[in-house]
Every structure is written in C-alpha cells, then in structure tokens.
C-alpha cells in the first residue's frame, strides 16, 4: 500500500474517487466539516515521483456522495 496525500482543502467527506486507465486518481465534490457542499475536482498522478494533487476546473454545481440501501448515490 502506498500512502497518498489528503485531498486539497480543510478536510472533506462524502466525496467521490475514480481511478483512470493511466494510473491517476480523480477526487470530486464532497462536503467540508461544516457540511458546505463542494464543487472542486482534483487529480493525482500516481506515476509521478512526488504525489501531489492538482486542481482541475470546478464542476458546474455542488455535489456529494452518500450511501443508501447499500448503494452509492451522487447528490446533485
């Protein structure tokens, strides 16, 4: 297991993560510890010598994830 740095911001929960075919990880949305829903998107290249999140353009609206009946629901 390889440790990765935390997503940018002052902590977040309810965010989505996705792995790409070229070994990168994308983190999207979520909400901070004040329950403010977020629009930001960041990407981490796991092939880089130093792991560092890079910001991508924000989503057009705020989104977060939650589990419901053993399924993941993306809240728009």
PDB file with SEQRES, HELIX, SHEET and CRYST1 records, atoms N, CA, C and O in Angstrom:
SEQRES   1 A   76  UNK UNK UNK UNK UNK UNK UNK UNK UNK UNK UNK UNK UNK          
SEQRES   2 A   76  UNK UNK UNK UNK UNK UNK UNK UNK UNK UNK UNK UNK UNK          
SEQRES   3 A   76  UNK UNK UNK UNK UNK UNK UNK UNK UNK UNK UNK UNK UNK          
SEQRES   4 A   76  UNK UNK UNK UNK UNK UNK UNK UNK UNK UNK UNK UNK UNK          
SEQRES   5 A   76  UNK UNK UNK UNK UNK UNK UNK UNK UNK UNK UNK UNK UNK          
SEQRES   6 A   76  UNK UNK UNK UNK UNK UNK UNK UNK UNK UNK UNK                  
SHEET    1 AA1 4 UNK A  16  UNK A  19  0                                        
SHEET    2 AA1 4 UNK A  24  UNK A  28 -1                                        
SHEET    3 AA1 4 UNK A  41  UNK A  45 -1                                        
SHEET    4 AA1 4 UNK A  53  UNK A  56 -1                                        
SHEET    1 AA2 2 UNK A  64  UNK A  68  0                                        
SHEET    2 AA2 2 UNK A  71  UNK A  75 -1                                        
CRYST1    1.000    1.000    1.000  90.00  90.00  90.00 P 1           1          
ATOM      1  N   UNK A   1       0.843  -1.173   0.000  1.00  0.00           N  
ATOM      2  CA  UNK A   1       0.000   0.000   0.000  1.00  0.00           C  
ATOM      3  C   UNK A   1       0.895   1.245   0.000  1.00  0.00           C  
ATOM      4  O   UNK A   1       1.892   1.304   0.719  1.00  0.00           O  
ATOM      5  N   UNK A   2       0.527   2.225  -0.806  1.00  0.00           N  
ATOM      6  CA  UNK A   2       1.285   3.462  -0.929  1.00  0.00           C  
ATOM      7  C   UNK A   2       0.449   4.591  -0.349  1.00  0.00           C  
ATOM      8  O   UNK A   2      -0.683   4.797  -0.786  1.00  0.00           O  
ATOM      9  N   UNK A   3       0.979   5.334   0.629  1.00  0.00           N  
ATOM     10  CA  UNK A   3       0.199   6.459   1.177  1.00  0.00           C  
ATOM     11  C   UNK A   3       0.094   7.600   0.167  1.00  0.00           C  
ATOM     12  O   UNK A   3       1.046   7.889  -0.559  1.00  0.00           O  
ATOM     13  N   UNK A   4      -1.061   8.237   0.130  1.00  0.00           N  
ATOM     14  CA  UNK A   4      -1.248   9.390  -0.748  1.00  0.00           C  
ATOM     15  C   UNK A   4      -1.620  10.595   0.115  1.00  0.00           C  
ATOM     16  O   UNK A   4      -2.184  10.430   1.196  1.00  0.00           O  
ATOM     17  N   UNK A   5      -1.309  11.801  -0.351  1.00  0.00           N  
ATOM     18  CA  UNK A   5      -1.640  12.994   0.429  1.00  0.00           C  
ATOM     19  C   UNK A   5      -3.151  13.223   0.467  1.00  0.00           C  
ATOM     20  O   UNK A   5      -3.872  12.768  -0.421  1.00  0.00           O  
ATOM     21  N   UNK A   6      -3.626  13.926   1.492  1.00  0.00           N  
ATOM     22  CA  UNK A   6      -5.059  14.225   1.553  1.00  0.00           C  
ATOM     23  C   UNK A   6      -5.488  15.131   0.403  1.00  0.00           C  
ATOM     24  O   UNK A   6      -4.683  15.880  -0.149  1.00  0.00           O  
ATOM     25  N   UNK A   7      -6.763  15.050   0.055  1.00  0.00           N  
ATOM     26  CA  UNK A   7      -7.316  15.942  -0.966  1.00  0.00           C  
ATOM     27  C   UNK A   7      -7.166  17.391  -0.527  1.00  0.00           C  
ATOM     28  O   UNK A   7      -7.160  17.667   0.673  1.00  0.00           O  
ATOM     29  N   UNK A   8      -7.044  18.330  -1.474  1.00  0.00           N  
ATOM     30  CA  UNK A   8      -6.923  19.748  -1.120  1.00  0.00           C  
ATOM     31  C   UNK A   8      -8.125  20.230  -0.309  1.00  0.00           C  
ATOM     32  O   UNK A   8      -9.241  19.735  -0.470  1.00  0.00           O  
ATOM     33  N   UNK A   9      -7.875  21.195   0.556  1.00  0.00           N  
ATOM     34  CA  UNK A   9      -8.940  21.773   1.380  1.00  0.00           C  
ATOM     35  C   UNK A   9      -8.694  21.500   2.850  1.00  0.00           C  
ATOM     36  O   UNK A   9      -7.665  20.942   3.231  1.00  0.00           O  
ATOM     37  N   UNK A  10      -9.629  21.890   3.649  1.00  0.00           N  
ATOM     38  CA  UNK A  10      -9.504  21.733   5.095  1.00  0.00           C  
ATOM     39  C   UNK A  10     -10.261  20.508   5.584  1.00  0.00           C  
ATOM     40  O   UNK A  10     -10.955  20.563   6.599  1.00  0.00           O  
ATOM     41  N   UNK A  11     -10.128  19.416   4.869  1.00  0.00           N  
ATOM     42  CA  UNK A  11     -10.827  18.188   5.195  1.00  0.00           C  
ATOM     43  C   UNK A  11     -12.122  18.087   4.417  1.00  0.00           C  
ATOM     44  O   UNK A  11     -12.760  19.098   4.124  1.00  0.00           O  
ATOM     45  N   UNK A  12     -12.507  16.873   4.085  1.00  0.00           N  
ATOM     46  CA  UNK A  12     -13.753  16.671   3.363  1.00  0.00           C  
ATOM     47  C   UNK A  12     -14.249  15.255   3.590  1.00  0.00           C  
ATOM     48  O   UNK A  12     -13.488  14.355   3.947  1.00  0.00           O  
ATOM     49  N   UNK A  13     -15.534  15.085   3.376  1.00  0.00           N  
ATOM     50  CA  UNK A  13     -16.166  13.773   3.458  1.00  0.00           C  
ATOM     51  C   UNK A  13     -17.262  13.718   2.407  1.00  0.00           C  
ATOM     52  O   UNK A  13     -17.666  14.752   1.875  1.00  0.00           O  
ATOM     53  N   UNK A  14     -17.745  12.522   2.105  1.00  0.00           N  
ATOM     54  CA  UNK A  14     -18.791  12.370   1.108  1.00  0.00           C  
ATOM     55  C   UNK A  14     -18.340  12.691  -0.304  1.00  0.00           C  
ATOM     56  O   UNK A  14     -19.151  13.101  -1.134  1.00  0.00           O  
ATOM     57  N   UNK A  15     -17.051  12.512  -0.589  1.00  0.00           N  
ATOM     58  CA  UNK A  15     -16.520  12.819  -1.920  1.00  0.00           C  
ATOM     59  C   UNK A  15     -16.438  11.549  -2.754  1.00  0.00           C  
ATOM     60  O   UNK A  15     -16.539  10.444  -2.221  1.00  0.00           O  
ATOM     61  N   UNK A  16     -16.255  11.705  -4.061  1.00  0.00           N  
ATOM     62  CA  UNK A  16     -16.092  10.569  -4.952  1.00  0.00           C  
ATOM     63  C   UNK A  16     -14.650  10.438  -5.399  1.00  0.00           C  
ATOM     64  O   UNK A  16     -13.946  11.435  -5.558  1.00  0.00           O  
ATOM     65  N   UNK A  17     -14.215   9.208  -5.601  1.00  0.00           N  
ATOM     66  CA  UNK A  17     -12.888   8.925  -6.148  1.00  0.00           C  
ATOM     67  C   UNK A  17     -13.045   7.990  -7.335  1.00  0.00           C  
ATOM     68  O   UNK A  17     -13.896   7.100  -7.331  1.00  0.00           O  
ATOM     69  N   UNK A  18     -12.218   8.200  -8.351  1.00  0.00           N  
ATOM     70  CA  UNK A  18     -12.225   7.319  -9.509  1.00  0.00           C  
ATOM     71  C   UNK A  18     -10.784   7.118  -9.975  1.00  0.00           C  
ATOM     72  O   UNK A  18      -9.975   8.045  -9.939  1.00  0.00           O  
ATOM     73  N   UNK A  19     -10.473   5.903 -10.410  1.00  0.00           N  
ATOM     74  CA  UNK A  19      -9.162   5.596 -10.971  1.00  0.00           C  
ATOM     75  C   UNK A  19      -9.272   5.621 -12.491  1.00  0.00           C  
ATOM     76  O   UNK A  19     -10.271   5.177 -13.057  1.00  0.00           O  
ATOM     77  N   UNK A  20      -8.247   6.138 -13.141  1.00  0.00           N  
ATOM     78  CA  UNK A  20      -8.230   6.179 -14.600  1.00  0.00           C  
ATOM     79  C   UNK A  20      -7.368   5.042 -15.144  1.00  0.00           C  
ATOM     80  O   UNK A  20      -6.618   4.415 -14.395  1.00  0.00           O  
ATOM     81  N   UNK A  21      -7.474   4.780 -16.434  1.00  0.00           N  
ATOM     82  CA  UNK A  21      -6.671   3.727 -17.063  1.00  0.00           C  
ATOM     83  C   UNK A  21      -5.182   4.051 -17.074  1.00  0.00           C  
ATOM     84  O   UNK A  21      -4.356   3.151 -17.226  1.00  0.00           O  
ATOM     85  N   UNK A  22      -4.828   5.325 -16.915  1.00  0.00           N  
ATOM     86  CA  UNK A  22      -3.412   5.716 -16.934  1.00  0.00           C  
ATOM     87  C   UNK A  22      -2.879   6.003 -15.530  1.00  0.00           C  
ATOM     88  O   UNK A  22      -2.004   6.852 -15.358  1.00  0.00           O  
ATOM     89  N   UNK A  23      -3.405   5.296 -14.529  1.00  0.00           N  
ATOM     90  CA  UNK A  23      -2.883   5.311 -13.152  1.00  0.00           C  
ATOM     91  C   UNK A  23      -2.991   6.656 -12.444  1.00  0.00           C  
ATOM     92  O   UNK A  23      -2.117   7.023 -11.659  1.00  0.00           O  
ATOM     93  N   UNK A  24      -4.047   7.375 -12.718  1.00  0.00           N  
ATOM     94  CA  UNK A  24      -4.303   8.610 -11.976  1.00  0.00           C  
ATOM     95  C   UNK A  24      -5.569   8.428 -11.155  1.00  0.00           C  
ATOM     96  O   UNK A  24      -6.388   7.556 -11.443  1.00  0.00           O  
ATOM     97  N   UNK A  25      -5.719   9.251 -10.138  1.00  0.00           N  
ATOM     98  CA  UNK A  25      -6.896   9.217  -9.267  1.00  0.00           C  
ATOM     99  C   UNK A  25      -7.558  10.584  -9.329  1.00  0.00           C  
ATOM    100  O   UNK A  25      -6.888  11.610  -9.214  1.00  0.00           O  
ATOM    101  N   UNK A  26      -8.874  10.598  -9.512  1.00  0.00           N  
ATOM    102  CA  UNK A  26      -9.633  11.846  -9.556  1.00  0.00           C  
ATOM    103  C   UNK A  26     -10.532  11.887  -8.325  1.00  0.00           C  
ATOM    104  O   UNK A  26     -11.256  10.934  -8.041  1.00  0.00           O  
ATOM    105  N   UNK A  27     -10.476  12.999  -7.602  1.00  0.00           N  
ATOM    106  CA  UNK A  27     -11.343  13.233  -6.447  1.00  0.00           C  
ATOM    107  C   UNK A  27     -12.323  14.347  -6.777  1.00  0.00           C  
ATOM    108  O   UNK A  27     -11.925  15.404  -7.267  1.00  0.00           O  
ATOM    109  N   UNK A  28     -13.616  14.113  -6.506  1.00  0.00           N  
ATOM    110  CA  UNK A  28     -14.636  15.104  -6.868  1.00  0.00           C  
ATOM    111  C   UNK A  28     -15.579  15.384  -5.709  1.00  0.00           C  
ATOM    112  O   UNK A  28     -15.941  14.496  -4.937  1.00  0.00           O  
ATOM    113  N   UNK A  29     -15.965  16.661  -5.616  1.00  0.00           N  
ATOM    114  CA  UNK A  29     -17.036  17.076  -4.715  1.00  0.00           C  
ATOM    115  C   UNK A  29     -16.827  16.709  -3.255  1.00  0.00           C  
ATOM    116  O   UNK A  29     -15.706  16.672  -2.748  1.00  0.00           O  
ATOM    117  N   UNK A  30     -17.946  16.439  -2.601  1.00  0.00           N  
ATOM    118  CA  UNK A  30     -17.951  16.153  -1.177  1.00  0.00           C  
ATOM    119  C   UNK A  30     -18.439  17.356  -0.401  1.00  0.00           C  
ATOM    120  O   UNK A  30     -18.975  18.307  -0.969  1.00  0.00           O  
ATOM    121  N   UNK A  31     -18.245  17.301   0.908  1.00  0.00           N  
ATOM    122  CA  UNK A  31     -18.533  18.476   1.726  1.00  0.00           C  
ATOM    123  C   UNK A  31     -17.508  18.563   2.839  1.00  0.00           C  
ATOM    124  O   UNK A  31     -16.940  17.558   3.268  1.00  0.00           O  
ATOM    125  N   UNK A  32     -17.281  19.797   3.302  1.00  0.00           N  
ATOM    126  CA  UNK A  32     -16.301  20.012   4.356  1.00  0.00           C  
ATOM    127  C   UNK A  32     -16.937  19.705   5.708  1.00  0.00           C  
ATOM    128  O   UNK A  32     -18.094  19.293   5.782  1.00  0.00           O  
ATOM    129  N   UNK A  33     -16.174  19.910   6.763  1.00  0.00           N  
ATOM    130  CA  UNK A  33     -16.657  19.563   8.098  1.00  0.00           C  
ATOM    131  C   UNK A  33     -17.729  20.517   8.614  1.00  0.00           C  
ATOM    132  O   UNK A  33     -18.311  20.284   9.673  1.00  0.00           O  
ATOM    133  N   UNK A  34     -17.991  21.596   7.865  1.00  0.00           N  
ATOM    134  CA  UNK A  34     -19.117  22.485   8.170  1.00  0.00           C  
ATOM    135  C   UNK A  34     -20.327  22.115   7.311  1.00  0.00           C  
ATOM    136  O   UNK A  34     -21.327  22.832   7.294  1.00  0.00           O  
ATOM    137  N   UNK A  35     -20.229  20.997   6.605  1.00  0.00           N  
ATOM    138  CA  UNK A  35     -21.277  20.481   5.710  1.00  0.00           C  
ATOM    139  C   UNK A  35     -21.584  21.411   4.539  1.00  0.00           C  
ATOM    140  O   UNK A  35     -22.703  21.425   4.026  1.00  0.00           O  
ATOM    141  N   UNK A  36     -20.589  22.184   4.122  1.00  0.00           N  
ATOM    142  CA  UNK A  36     -20.700  23.010   2.919  1.00  0.00           C  
ATOM    143  C   UNK A  36     -20.334  22.133   1.725  1.00  0.00           C  
ATOM    144  O   UNK A  36     -19.203  21.655   1.630  1.00  0.00           O  
ATOM    145  N   UNK A  37     -21.286  21.918   0.812  1.00  0.00           N  
ATOM    146  CA  UNK A  37     -21.046  21.056  -0.350  1.00  0.00           C  
ATOM    147  C   UNK A  37     -20.066  21.727  -1.303  1.00  0.00           C  
ATOM    148  O   UNK A  37     -20.105  22.944  -1.484  1.00  0.00           O  
ATOM    149  N   UNK A  38     -19.185  20.932  -1.916  1.00  0.00           N  
ATOM    150  CA  UNK A  38     -18.078  21.453  -2.704  1.00  0.00           C  
ATOM    151  C   UNK A  38     -18.254  21.186  -4.203  1.00  0.00           C  
ATOM    152  O   UNK A  38     -18.967  20.268  -4.607  1.00  0.00           O  
ATOM    153  N   UNK A  39     -17.586  22.010  -5.012  1.00  0.00           N  
ATOM    154  CA  UNK A  39     -17.621  21.857  -6.466  1.00  0.00           C  
ATOM    155  C   UNK A  39     -16.274  21.435  -7.041  1.00  0.00           C  
ATOM    156  O   UNK A  39     -16.180  21.150  -8.235  1.00  0.00           O  
ATOM    157  N   UNK A  40     -15.242  21.389  -6.228  1.00  0.00           N  
ATOM    158  CA  UNK A  40     -13.905  21.222  -6.781  1.00  0.00           C  
ATOM    159  C   UNK A  40     -13.599  19.787  -7.196  1.00  0.00           C  
ATOM    160  O   UNK A  40     -14.192  18.823  -6.710  1.00  0.00           O  
ATOM    161  N   UNK A  41     -12.641  19.693  -8.122  1.00  0.00           N  
ATOM    162  CA  UNK A  41     -12.163  18.437  -8.688  1.00  0.00           C  
ATOM    163  C   UNK A  41     -10.638  18.492  -8.662  1.00  0.00           C  
ATOM    164  O   UNK A  41     -10.048  19.520  -8.995  1.00  0.00           O  
ATOM    165  N   UNK A  42      -9.997  17.386  -8.265  1.00  0.00           N  
ATOM    166  CA  UNK A  42      -8.539  17.329  -8.224  1.00  0.00           C  
ATOM    167  C   UNK A  42      -8.080  15.989  -8.787  1.00  0.00           C  
ATOM    168  O   UNK A  42      -8.819  15.005  -8.758  1.00  0.00           O  
ATOM    169  N   UNK A  43      -6.844  15.964  -9.301  1.00  0.00           N  
ATOM    170  CA  UNK A  43      -6.295  14.739  -9.881  1.00  0.00           C  
ATOM    171  C   UNK A  43      -4.913  14.483  -9.303  1.00  0.00           C  
ATOM    172  O   UNK A  43      -4.150  15.414  -9.048  1.00  0.00           O  
ATOM    173  N   UNK A  44      -4.602  13.203  -9.099  1.00  0.00           N  
ATOM    174  CA  UNK A  44      -3.315  12.776  -8.552  1.00  0.00           C  
ATOM    175  C   UNK A  44      -2.697  11.779  -9.524  1.00  0.00           C  
ATOM    176  O   UNK A  44      -3.308  10.761  -9.852  1.00  0.00           O  
ATOM    177  N   UNK A  45      -1.486  12.073  -9.984  1.00  0.00           N  
ATOM    178  CA  UNK A  45      -0.778  11.166 -10.895  1.00  0.00           C  
ATOM    179  C   UNK A  45       0.084  10.232 -10.054  1.00  0.00           C  
ATOM    180  O   UNK A  45       1.082  10.664  -9.475  1.00  0.00           O  
ATOM    181  N   UNK A  46      -0.287   8.971  -9.983  1.00  0.00           N  
ATOM    182  CA  UNK A  46       0.441   8.020  -9.134  1.00  0.00           C  
ATOM    183  C   UNK A  46       1.753   7.561  -9.770  1.00  0.00           C  
ATOM    184  O   UNK A  46       2.520   6.834  -9.138  1.00  0.00           O  
ATOM    185  N   UNK A  47       2.020   7.972 -11.008  1.00  0.00           N  
ATOM    186  CA  UNK A  47       3.292   7.633 -11.651  1.00  0.00           C  
ATOM    187  C   UNK A  47       4.338   8.710 -11.410  1.00  0.00           C  
ATOM    188  O   UNK A  47       5.513   8.507 -11.715  1.00  0.00           O  
ATOM    189  N   UNK A  48       3.931   9.851 -10.867  1.00  0.00           N  
ATOM    190  CA  UNK A  48       4.859  10.962 -10.624  1.00  0.00           C  
ATOM    191  C   UNK A  48       5.825  10.596  -9.495  1.00  0.00           C  
ATOM    192  O   UNK A  48       5.513   9.766  -8.642  1.00  0.00           O  
ATOM    193  N   UNK A  49       6.989  11.222  -9.503  1.00  0.00           N  
ATOM    194  CA  UNK A  49       7.977  10.961  -8.459  1.00  0.00           C  
ATOM    195  C   UNK A  49       7.472  11.414  -7.090  1.00  0.00           C  
ATOM    196  O   UNK A  49       7.689  10.740  -6.083  1.00  0.00           O  
ATOM    197  N   UNK A  50       6.795  12.566  -7.068  1.00  0.00           N  
ATOM    198  CA  UNK A  50       6.218  13.082  -5.831  1.00  0.00           C  
ATOM    199  C   UNK A  50       4.706  13.193  -6.023  1.00  0.00           C  
ATOM    200  O   UNK A  50       4.238  13.863  -6.943  1.00  0.00           O  
ATOM    201  N   UNK A  51       3.955  12.536  -5.155  1.00  0.00           N  
ATOM    202  CA  UNK A  51       2.496  12.594  -5.254  1.00  0.00           C  
ATOM    203  C   UNK A  51       2.001  13.958  -4.801  1.00  0.00           C  
ATOM    204  O   UNK A  51       2.302  14.404  -3.693  1.00  0.00           O  
ATOM    205  N   UNK A  52       1.239  14.616  -5.666  1.00  0.00           N  
ATOM    206  CA  UNK A  52       0.693  15.928  -5.346  1.00  0.00           C  
ATOM    207  C   UNK A  52      -0.604  16.117  -6.134  1.00  0.00           C  
ATOM    208  O   UNK A  52      -0.637  15.918  -7.349  1.00  0.00           O  
ATOM    209  N   UNK A  53      -1.666  16.502  -5.431  1.00  0.00           N  
ATOM    210  CA  UNK A  53      -2.948  16.757  -6.087  1.00  0.00           C  
ATOM    211  C   UNK A  53      -2.842  18.026  -6.922  1.00  0.00           C  
ATOM    212  O   UNK A  53      -2.217  19.000  -6.503  1.00  0.00           O  
ATOM    213  N   UNK A  54      -3.456  18.012  -8.109  1.00  0.00           N  
ATOM    214  CA  UNK A  54      -3.547  19.201  -8.953  1.00  0.00           C  
ATOM    215  C   UNK A  54      -5.020  19.493  -9.182  1.00  0.00           C  
ATOM    216  O   UNK A  54      -5.802  18.599  -9.503  1.00  0.00           O  
ATOM    217  N   UNK A  55      -5.384  20.751  -9.013  1.00  0.00           N  
ATOM    218  CA  UNK A  55      -6.780  21.139  -9.199  1.00  0.00           C  
ATOM    219  C   UNK A  55      -7.161  21.123 -10.673  1.00  0.00           C  
ATOM    220  O   UNK A  55      -6.377  21.517 -11.536  1.00  0.00           O  
ATOM    221  N   UNK A  56      -8.367  20.666 -10.944  1.00  0.00           N  
ATOM    222  CA  UNK A  56      -8.975  20.715 -12.271  1.00  0.00           C  
ATOM    223  C   UNK A  56     -10.104  21.736 -12.213  1.00  0.00           C  
ATOM    224  O   UNK A  56     -10.431  22.212 -11.126  1.00  0.00           O  
ATOM    225  N   UNK A  57     -10.711  22.087 -13.340  1.00  0.00           N  
ATOM    226  CA  UNK A  57     -11.837  23.032 -13.291  1.00  0.00           C  
ATOM    227  C   UNK A  57     -12.973  22.508 -12.393  1.00  0.00           C  
ATOM    228  O   UNK A  57     -13.258  21.311 -12.359  1.00  0.00           O  
ATOM    229  N   UNK A  58     -13.600  23.428 -11.681  1.00  0.00           N  
ATOM    230  CA  UNK A  58     -14.716  23.068 -10.803  1.00  0.00           C  
ATOM    231  C   UNK A  58     -15.890  22.508 -11.598  1.00  0.00           C  
ATOM    232  O   UNK A  58     -16.062  22.814 -12.777  1.00  0.00           O  
ATOM    233  N   UNK A  59     -16.688  21.688 -10.935  1.00  0.00           N  
ATOM    234  CA  UNK A  59     -17.947  21.214 -11.521  1.00  0.00           C  
ATOM    235  C   UNK A  59     -18.918  22.390 -11.553  1.00  0.00           C  
ATOM    236  O   UNK A  59     -18.770  23.320 -10.759  1.00  0.00           O  
ATOM    237  N   UNK A  60     -19.907  22.377 -12.445  1.00  0.00           N  
ATOM    238  CA  UNK A  60     -20.851  23.493 -12.533  1.00  0.00           C  
ATOM    239  C   UNK A  60     -21.786  23.606 -11.329  1.00  0.00           C  
ATOM    240  O   UNK A  60     -22.355  24.669 -11.082  1.00  0.00           O  
ATOM    241  N   UNK A  61     -21.943  22.523 -10.587  1.00  0.00           N  
ATOM    242  CA  UNK A  61     -22.789  22.593  -9.391  1.00  0.00           C  
ATOM    243  C   UNK A  61     -22.170  21.734  -8.289  1.00  0.00           C  
ATOM    244  O   UNK A  61     -21.344  20.862  -8.555  1.00  0.00           O  
ATOM    245  N   UNK A  62     -22.581  21.995  -7.057  1.00  0.00           N  
ATOM    246  CA  UNK A  62     -22.043  21.284  -5.896  1.00  0.00           C  
ATOM    247  C   UNK A  62     -22.615  19.873  -5.834  1.00  0.00           C  
ATOM    248  O   UNK A  62     -23.793  19.654  -6.117  1.00  0.00           O  
ATOM    249  N   UNK A  63     -21.744  18.897  -5.452  1.00  0.00           N  
ATOM    250  CA  UNK A  63     -22.186  17.506  -5.369  1.00  0.00           C  
ATOM    251  C   UNK A  63     -21.490  16.799  -4.209  1.00  0.00           C  
ATOM    252  O   UNK A  63     -20.367  17.136  -3.834  1.00  0.00           O  
ATOM    253  N   UNK A  64     -22.190  15.808  -3.653  1.00  0.00           N  
ATOM    254  CA  UNK A  64     -21.571  14.939  -2.657  1.00  0.00           C  
ATOM    255  C   UNK A  64     -22.171  13.549  -2.774  1.00  0.00           C  
ATOM    256  O   UNK A  64     -23.206  13.362  -3.413  1.00  0.00           O  
ATOM    257  N   UNK A  65     -21.518  12.577  -2.156  1.00  0.00           N  
ATOM    258  CA  UNK A  65     -21.962  11.185  -2.190  1.00  0.00           C  
ATOM    259  C   UNK A  65     -22.550  10.789  -0.843  1.00  0.00           C  
ATOM    260  O   UNK A  65     -22.182  11.337   0.196  1.00  0.00           O  
ATOM    261  N   UNK A  66     -23.458   9.839  -0.877  1.00  0.00           N  
ATOM    262  CA  UNK A  66     -23.902   9.210   0.361  1.00  0.00           C  
ATOM    263  C   UNK A  66     -24.330   7.789   0.034  1.00  0.00           C  
ATOM    264  O   UNK A  66     -24.706   7.490  -1.100  1.00  0.00           O  
ATOM    265  N   UNK A  67     -24.273   6.932   1.012  1.00  0.00           N  
ATOM    266  CA  UNK A  67     -24.698   5.543   0.836  1.00  0.00           C  
ATOM    267  C   UNK A  67     -26.156   5.412   1.248  1.00  0.00           C  
ATOM    268  O   UNK A  67     -26.586   5.944   2.271  1.00  0.00           O  
ATOM    269  N   UNK A  68     -26.902   4.689   0.425  1.00  0.00           N  
ATOM    270  CA  UNK A  68     -28.319   4.498   0.697  1.00  0.00           C  
ATOM    271  C   UNK A  68     -28.697   3.097   0.235  1.00  0.00           C  
ATOM    272  O   UNK A  68     -28.532   2.764  -0.939  1.00  0.00           O  
ATOM    273  N   UNK A  69     -29.196   2.285   1.139  1.00  0.00           N  
ATOM    274  CA  UNK A  69     -29.593   0.904   0.807  1.00  0.00           C  
ATOM    275  C   UNK A  69     -28.474   0.145   0.096  1.00  0.00           C  
ATOM    276  O   UNK A  69     -28.708  -0.521  -0.913  1.00  0.00           O  
ATOM    277  N   UNK A  70     -27.249   0.252   0.633  1.00  0.00           N  
ATOM    278  CA  UNK A  70     -26.065  -0.434   0.104  1.00  0.00           C  
ATOM    279  C   UNK A  70     -25.662   0.031  -1.287  1.00  0.00           C  
ATOM    280  O   UNK A  70     -24.907  -0.655  -1.975  1.00  0.00           O  
ATOM    281  N   UNK A  71     -26.155   1.182  -1.704  1.00  0.00           N  
ATOM    282  CA  UNK A  71     -25.785   1.773  -2.995  1.00  0.00           C  
ATOM    283  C   UNK A  71     -25.192   3.157  -2.750  1.00  0.00           C  
ATOM    284  O   UNK A  71     -25.494   3.801  -1.745  1.00  0.00           O  
ATOM    285  N   UNK A  72     -24.361   3.601  -3.660  1.00  0.00           N  
ATOM    286  CA  UNK A  72     -23.819   4.957  -3.574  1.00  0.00           C  
ATOM    287  C   UNK A  72     -24.669   5.861  -4.438  1.00  0.00           C  
ATOM    288  O   UNK A  72     -24.930   5.570  -5.605  1.00  0.00           O  
ATOM    289  N   UNK A  73     -25.098   6.965  -3.845  1.00  0.00           N  
ATOM    290  CA  UNK A  73     -25.953   7.935  -4.535  1.00  0.00           C  
ATOM    291  C   UNK A  73     -25.179   9.234  -4.664  1.00  0.00           C  
ATOM    292  O   UNK A  73     -24.640   9.739  -3.678  1.00  0.00           O  
ATOM    293  N   UNK A  74     -25.119   9.783  -5.880  1.00  0.00           N  
ATOM    294  CA  UNK A  74     -24.465  11.080  -6.121  1.00  0.00           C  
ATOM    295  C   UNK A  74     -25.544  12.138  -6.038  1.00  0.00           C  
ATOM    296  O   UNK A  74     -26.471  12.134  -6.848  1.00  0.00           O  
ATOM    297  N   UNK A  75     -25.446  13.039  -5.084  1.00  0.00           N  
ATOM    298  CA  UNK A  75     -26.461  14.071  -4.866  1.00  0.00           C  
ATOM    299  C   UNK A  75     -26.147  15.276  -5.737  1.00  0.00           C  
ATOM    300  O   UNK A  75     -25.041  15.814  -5.676  1.00  0.00           O  
ATOM    301  N   UNK A  76     -27.095  15.698  -6.535  1.00  0.00           N  
ATOM    302  CA  UNK A  76     -26.906  16.847  -7.415  1.00  0.00           C  
ATOM    303  C   UNK A  76     -27.435  18.103  -6.767  1.00  0.00           C  
ATOM    304  O   UNK A  76     -27.364  19.180  -7.359  1.00  0.00           O  
TER     305      UNK A  76                                                      
END                                                                             
